[in-house]
């Protein structure tokens, strides 16, 4: 299983799906399965990071103007 850096969130999800299918089908020898699992963990972290970035950029409509949502960091 070749390791590639995802281009974007959707690409990471596609890679995760491929890894999951390979592992579910028992197509991988133990060492390759471990490497695939590690790659999957990295992809999950990548996706979580991208989702956090999008959440921070979330915009709200206020009086007809779009502006970035300011979240109170004390929560």
C-alpha positions as a Markdown table, in Angstrom:
| # | Residue | x | y | z |
|---|---|---|---|---|
| 1 | Unk | 0.0 | 0.0 | 0.0 |
| 2 | Unk | 1.7 | 3.2 | -1.1 |
| 3 | Unk | 1.6 | 6.2 | 1.2 |
| 4 | Unk | 0.6 | 9.5 | -0.4 |
| 5 | Unk | -0.1 | 12.8 | 1.1 |
| 6 | Unk | -3.7 | 13.8 | 0.6 |
| 7 | Unk | -4.5 | 16.7 | -1.7 |
| 8 | Unk | -7.5 | 17.6 | 0.2 |
| 9 | Unk | -10.1 | 16.3 | 2.7 |
| 10 | Unk | -12.0 | 14.3 | 0.1 |
| 11 | Unk | -8.8 | 12.7 | -1.1 |
| 12 | Unk | -8.0 | 11.7 | 2.5 |
| 13 | Unk | -11.5 | 10.1 | 2.9 |
| 14 | Unk | -11.0 | 8.2 | -0.4 |
| 15 | Unk | -7.6 | 6.9 | 0.9 |
| 16 | Unk | -9.2 | 5.9 | 4.2 |
| 17 | Unk | -11.9 | 4.0 | 2.4 |
| 18 | Unk | -9.4 | 2.1 | 0.4 |
| 19 | Unk | -7.4 | 1.2 | 3.5 |
| 20 | Unk | -10.5 | 0.1 | 5.3 |
| 21 | Unk | -11.6 | -2.1 | 2.4 |
| 22 | Unk | -8.2 | -3.7 | 2.1 |
| 23 | Unk | -8.1 | -4.4 | 5.9 |
| 24 | Unk | -11.7 | -5.7 | 5.9 |
| 25 | Unk | -11.0 | -8.1 | 3.0 |
| 26 | Unk | -7.9 | -9.5 | 4.8 |
| 27 | Unk | -5.9 | -8.7 | 1.6 |
| 28 | Unk | -2.8 | -7.5 | 3.5 |
| 29 | Unk | -0.1 | -9.4 | 5.3 |
| 30 | Unk | 0.4 | -8.5 | 8.9 |
| 31 | Unk | 3.2 | -6.0 | 8.4 |
| 32 | Unk | 1.4 | -4.3 | 5.6 |
| 33 | Unk | -1.8 | -4.2 | 7.7 |
| 34 | Unk | 0.1 | -2.5 | 10.5 |
| 35 | Unk | 1.5 | 0.1 | 8.0 |
| 36 | Unk | -2.0 | 0.7 | 6.6 |
| 37 | Unk | -3.3 | 1.1 | 10.1 |
| 38 | Unk | -0.7 | 3.7 | 10.8 |
| 39 | Unk | -1.4 | 5.5 | 7.6 |
| 40 | Unk | -5.1 | 5.5 | 8.4 |
| 41 | Unk | -4.4 | 7.1 | 11.8 |
| 42 | Unk | -2.4 | 9.9 | 10.0 |
| 43 | Unk | -5.3 | 10.4 | 7.5 |
| 44 | Unk | -7.8 | 10.6 | 10.4 |
| 45 | Unk | -5.6 | 13.3 | 12.1 |
| 46 | Unk | -5.4 | 15.1 | 8.8 |
| 47 | Unk | -9.2 | 15.1 | 8.4 |
| 48 | Unk | -9.7 | 16.2 | 12.0 |
| 49 | Unk | -7.3 | 19.1 | 11.4 |
| 50 | Unk | -9.0 | 20.1 | 8.2 |
| 51 | Unk | -12.4 | 20.0 | 9.9 |
| 52 | Unk | -11.1 | 22.2 | 12.7 |
| 53 | Unk | -9.8 | 24.7 | 10.2 |
| 54 | Unk | -13.1 | 24.8 | 8.4 |
| 55 | Unk | -14.9 | 25.2 | 11.7 |
| 56 | Unk | -12.7 | 28.2 | 12.6 |
| 57 | Unk | -13.5 | 29.8 | 9.2 |
| 58 | Unk | -17.2 | 29.2 | 9.6 |
| 59 | Unk | -19.0 | 32.4 | 8.7 |
| 60 | Unk | -22.3 | 33.7 | 10.0 |
| 61 | Unk | -24.7 | 36.0 | 8.3 |
| 62 | Unk | -25.1 | 39.3 | 10.2 |
| 63 | Unk | -27.1 | 42.2 | 8.9 |
| 64 | Unk | -26.5 | 41.1 | 5.3 |
| 65 | Unk | -22.8 | 40.8 | 5.6 |
| 66 | Unk | -20.7 | 37.7 | 5.9 |
| 67 | Unk | -18.1 | 37.7 | 8.6 |
| 68 | Unk | -16.0 | 35.1 | 10.4 |
| 69 | Unk | -17.6 | 33.6 | 13.4 |
| 70 | Unk | -15.7 | 34.5 | 16.6 |
| 71 | Unk | -15.7 | 31.6 | 19.0 |
| 72 | Unk | -15.1 | 32.4 | 22.7 |
| 73 | Unk | -11.9 | 30.6 | 23.5 |
| 74 | Unk | -12.6 | 30.3 | 27.2 |
| 75 | Unk | -15.1 | 27.5 | 26.6 |
